């Protein structure tokens, strides 16, 4: 091995996992390892896994064979697994099932990885002091001008289909002082776009409410945190995911009107059927959900809305499915993330209900949601024709800019006339006004003003 040992992190799943991988990367950087985007060149490969869908786990299993082949060819290689699969691995089954793995550890124990590596490969000469709490590690950011900030881990809601409470534990809220310190640090490093993360992010309860300033108008801790982030001058855009409908208090809904809040909210419905919602243990019904949506639209007219939906949940009838489509139409969602139900071992739904909706029925119902979503998305995007929208530039290719607007819709734009390529390459992390000339279903194409 020439030079420093190299690491490669493969991330599956949600933005929370992406944020965890940024922290893990910072740990490995701090102890003397070097990041590589080429997995074949890495001495350490870490899988940061998701267990929400069966397909995500199958992808991990399918990736293991090549490590046996690399070792047989003489590569000096360590393989580790963390994330939700590791969080659920209470009896060591993963290492028995996947002998290619050297280390399996839940997300909060990522701080142990340098010690484990040093014991297994002392010749790599890595080392350094690690904080006990992994959330005290400042993440290595890779997106220009944008930061994901975890404010809460775990969940207390125990939806019957969900593995999160078993994989990540019960809800734990970070001190507001830690969160605001992290946001301020990122702002000082050029971050303008902040995404606050939690499993039920709007259920946030600060362990240190005294951190909030006397001028803060909110008593709801999550709304109060949003107000504090809005006071940081360098931050220009704030959004958060994922909210729980039951925690959309009047003050959180009012906080949607804060000046730096994007004009978008992701609010998972999961189903439009009262009976399915009951079996899912969501603890609200369709009328309550629709009432919340009405309050949100009244507080911030024109807000774009996204949701999550599960089709084919055990016992779901055609009437239940039609209720979900009707809910979609009434809410007029801009986007949805539909998923076909897959039973996850250890969850309540596996113990309580038979997976009795045929696979072909699940697929058809998924296509129904997808088709409705595409029709709605195209209609909404066509309203941008000829209008100017603010775009956060995330990346560039040549003289084409790519990013999202304040409704979190994908935008691409040609750079302003006369702007050279060197200047264009410096635009990621900044904002541009874009005049839309071609609105499509999933992309608004335009010209930077």
N, C-alpha and C positions, 0 to 999 in steps of 0.2 A: 504494500500500500504506500503510495507516494503522497506526501503532504498530510494534511489533516484528514481524519475520517469523515466521510460524507454521509448525510442523512437525506431521506426522502419521505415525505408524509403524504399518504393518500387519504383524502377526506370524503366521507359519504354522509348524506343526510342534510340537516338543516343548517341555518346560519349560526346556531349555537355551536354546532360541531366545527364550523369554519373558524369561529372565534377561539374555540379550544385549541385548534391546530395552530393558530397564531401564537398562543401562549406556549404550546409545546415547542414550537420552533424557536421562540425566544430562550427557552431553557437550554436547548441543545446548542444554540449559538453561544450562550454564556459559558458553557463548559468546554468550548474549544472545537466543536464540530462545525462542519461546513454544509450549507444547504445545497442540494442539487435538484434540478427538475427532471433529471434523467434517472429513473429508477434503476436501470441496469448499471449505473456507475456508483450507486449508493452502497455503503457498508452497513447502514442501518435503514430498514424500511419499516415505517410505522403505519398501521391501518387504524384510522379513527372512524369508528363504525357507527351505523344506525341500525336500530331494530324495529323501527316503526312499521316497515313493510317487509314481507318475506323476501321479496326480490333483492332488497339491499343486503341481506345476510347471504343470499345465494351468490352474489357477486364476490363477496369476500372468500367464500369457500372455493369458488372457481379460480381465484387468483393464486392459490397456494402452490400448485404443482411446480411452477417455474422456479420456485426457490429451492426445491429439492434438486432440480437440474443444475442450478447455479452452484450449489454446494458440491455437487458431484464433479463439477468442472474446476473446483478448487477455489472458488470465491470466498473471501473472508467476509461473512455476512451474518448479521443478526436481524431477526424479524420480531416485531412487537405488535400487539393489538390492544387498543383502548377504546373508549367510547361506550355506546349503549350496550353492545354485545358483551363487553367486559363487565359492565355494571350489573348485568343479569347473571353472570357466570359465578354463582355462589358455591359450586362444588368442584370447580376445576375441570369441568367437562370439556371446555374448549381446547385445552392443551392435550387432552387425551384424543380428541377428535381431529385436531390439527397439529401433528407432531412437528410441523415446520416452525411453529411458534417457539421463540425463546422466552418471551415475556408477555404476560397478560395482566393488565392493571386497569382499574376503573379511572375515570377522568380525574377525580380529585387527587389521585396518587401519582399523577404525571411527574410530580416533583421527585419521586423515587427513581425515575428512569436513569439519571446519571449514575447513581450508586449501583444499580443493577448492571449497567454497561461496564462500569469500572471493575466489578467483581468478575464479569465474564470475559472481558478483554482488557486486562491491565496494561497491555502494550500500547493501547490507544492513548494513554496518558491524558484522560479527560478528568475534569474535576472543578469544583466551585461550590460555594454555599448557596443553598436553595431555601426560599421561604417555606414554612409549613403549609400555608394556605396558597394553593395554586392561583387563586384569584388575585393575589398580590404580585404575580408576575406580570410585567407590562408586555403586552403582545407585540410580536413583530408584524407590523402592518405591511401589506403588499398592494392594497388598492390606494391609488393616489387620491389624497384628499378625503378619504372616507374611512370611518372607524366603526366597527361593531363593538358595543360595550355591553357585557353581561351584567345585569342588575339583580338577577335572581336565578337560582338553579332548583331543580326538582319540582314536584307538583303535589298538591293535596287533594286533587279533584277525583281521581280514580274513575275516569271514564272506563266503561267496561271493556273497550277494545284496545286500550292504550297501555304500553309497556313503560312509559316514562317514570311513574312513581317507583317501579321496581328496578329500573336501570339507573336512574339518577337520584332516587331517594325522595324524601319529603321536601316541601318548599323551604328554601333557605334564602333570605334576602341579604344582599350586601349592604354594609353601612353606606348611607348617603354620602358621607365624607369621602369614602373610597371611590365611589362612582364619580363624584364631581371632580376629585383630584385627577382621575384617569381622563375624563373629558377635557379638563383644562390642559393636561399634559399633551393630549393629542391636538388640541386647538393650537397650542404653542408650536407644534410640529407641522402645522399647515393643514390640519383637518378642518373641513368646512361642513361635512355631511356626517351626521351621527345617527346610528341605528341602535336603539336600546333593545336588549334581548331578555326574554324570560319565557318560561313555559306558559304562565298565565301572567303576562308582564304587568297588566293593569291591576293585579292583586298585590302589587309591591307594598310592603309595610316596612318603613325604615326602622332599623334597630336604634338609630340615633336621630330622632326627629328634631332635636335641638340644633342640628346642622342647618335646617332651613332658616332663611333670614326672616326677620321680623316683618319685612314688607311683603312676604309671600302671601297671596290672597287665599290660598287653598288649605283646607284641612285634610282632604284626601291625600295620602302620602305620594301616590303616583302622580297625581295632578301637580302636587307641590314640586316633585322632582322635575317634571317637564318645565315648570315655570323657571326653576333654577337654571336648567340647561339653556333655556331661551335667553337668559341674561348674559351668557358668555359671548362677547362681541364677535369673535372669529367664527363662531358656529352660525351657519346660514340656513341649514336645513336639518330638521329633526323628524325622525319617524321611529316606529316601534312595532315589535311583533313578538309573540302573537297574543292578542287580547282574548279574554274570556267574556262571553256575553253577560254573565252574572256580575261581573266586576266593572261594567260600564256605568259607573255612578254618574250622577248629574254633574259633579265637578270634573270628572274625567272627560265627559262629553263636552263640557264647556272648554276644557283645555285644548280641544281640537281647534279652537279659534285662536290660539296663541300664534303670534306672527311668524314664527319659524317652523311651525308644524306643517308638514307637507299636506297636500290636499288629497290624502288617501288614507284609508283605514282597512286593515285586514281583520275580519271578524268571523272566525269559523262557526258555521251553522251545523255542519255534519249531516243534517237531515231536515226535511220539512214536515216529517210525520211525527205527530205526538207520541204514537206508540213506539216508533223506532227510537225517538229521543229518550223515552222512558227506559227502554232496554239498554240504551247506550249509557245511562246514568248521567245525562247531561244536566239534569236538574232545572231545566226550563222547557217551556212548550213553544209551539210556533207563534202563538199570539204574543207571548212575551218577547220573543225575538223580533217580531215585526214591530212591536211597540218601541223597542230599543232603536231599530233602524229609523223609525219615524222621528224619534228625538234627535238622532245624529244628523239627519238631513235638515231638520228644522234649525239646529244649532249652526251647521255649516252647509248651506245650500250649495249643490254642485259637487260635493265631495265624491271622489271615486271610491268604490267599495270592492274588496276582494273577500273570498271565503274559501273554506275547505268543505268538501262533501264526500261522504262515503256511500257508495252504492252497493247493494247486495248484502247488507247487514242481515244476520240471521232473522228469519221471519218476515223480511221485507216483502210486502205484496205489491201488486201493480198499483193499487190505490196509494200506498205509501210512496211509491216512486213518483206518481203524478203529483202528490203533495209537495215533494221536493222540487220538481220542475216549476210548480206554481209559486213556491216560495222564491225561487230564483227570479221569476218574472216580477213578482211584487217588489222585491228588494232592488231589482234592476242592477245586479252586480256587474262590474266592469270585467272581472276575471274570477275564475274559480280554479281550484286544484282538486279535481275529482279523483278518487281512488276507489278501486274495487276492494271490497273487504277481504282481508286475509287473516285467518286466525293466528294470533301470536301466543305461543306457549306461556302459561303462567298468568294470563289475563283473566278477568272475570268472565268475559264473553265466551271463552273456551270452556270454562267450567259450567256455565249456566245454559248455553244455547248451542244447538246443532247448526253447523254451517250448511244450511239447507237450500240456499239459493244456487241453482246450477251456474257453472262457469259461463256458459253462453248467454244466460240471462244477465249476469253481472256485466259482461262485455257490452251487451246491447244497451243496458241502462247507462253505462259509462258513456257510450256513444251519443245517447240522447242528451246528456248533460253537456258533453263536448260540443255537439252541434248547436245547442241553444247558446252556449257561451260564445262560439265563433260568430253567430249572427249578431248577438248583442255587442260584442267587441267591435265588429266592423261598423255597426250603426253609430256607436259612440265615437269611434275614431274619425269617421267621416265628418263629424261636427268640427274637427280641427282644420278643415280645408281652408287655406288662405289666412289662417290666424297665426299669431306669434306666440310661442310657448317657451318658458325657461327650461333649459336643459342642463343637467349636471353631466359634465363630460367625464366618462369613465375610461375610455381608451380611444386611440386613434389608429388609423391604418392609412398611410399616405396622407392625403388631404381630406379624408373622411373621418368625421367624429361620430362616436357612439356613446349613448348614455340613456338617462331617463329624465322625464319631466316631473313636475310636482304632483302629477297624478300617478306617478310611477309607471308610466307607459314608455315602452322602448322607442327611442328616437335615434335617427341617423341624419347627419347633415354634412353638406359640403362646407369646407372652411370658407371664411370670407375671402372675396376676390382680392388678390394681391398679397395674401398672407403666405409666407414661405414655409417650406416643410419643417425647418428647424423650429420656427415659432409654433407651428401646429403641434409638434411633438411635446411641447411644454404645457398644452392645454388640459390634459387629464387632471381632475381635481378642481377645476374651475367651472364657472357657469357661463352659458352663452344663450342669447335669444335666438330662436330658430323659427323662421317662417315655413309653415308646413305646405308642401306642394303636392304630396302624394300620400294620403292616409290609407294604410292597409290594415288588415285584421290585427296583426301583431306588431306592426311597425309604422311609425310616423316618419316619413322621409321629408326632409326640408333643406333649407339654405340658411346657414348661420348669418345673422344680421350683423 
